[in-house]
């Protein structure tokens, strides 16, 4: 006596393949979501105490990155400028601007401005700005065209796979040291200049876990 209808075989096969497809799709969806700007925070503008415009100060006024980020060439941390650095200019220009009152108050009260961090790596990741600068990796490679940002956002994903793209093939990203802070510089022939700079600067392709995780 046949308990199940013949169509049950077809339905069972369909259910099995459907379940496998759904699981595969769910894994793919989670993987893509984890790599998407929704998870990485790319292009999310962070509200700051003062609406500081890099576009105005860097592109418009031509202020060098190192004027504010004084330790970027020698330290793991790029450095946040003290209020006195801002007031070098703003004690003479825009002295009464309402948007700059937090800056003036900071100087009066001796309290630092509480800037909100935009580029944040996990605590288990060590990144050294000084090493990358000295090896010829430009600011724009990690931070994007900051000189075109009215308010700074995170341009790159800052994921491990993204970091490894450079660590595996540094010749594709390295630039002359005197062009590291030049946001507009473009190589005429990276295939020619990249390998040469890798040799000249003693750059090695480093993919050991202990390079960034220790």
Beta strands, then each sheet from edge to edge (+ up, - down):
end
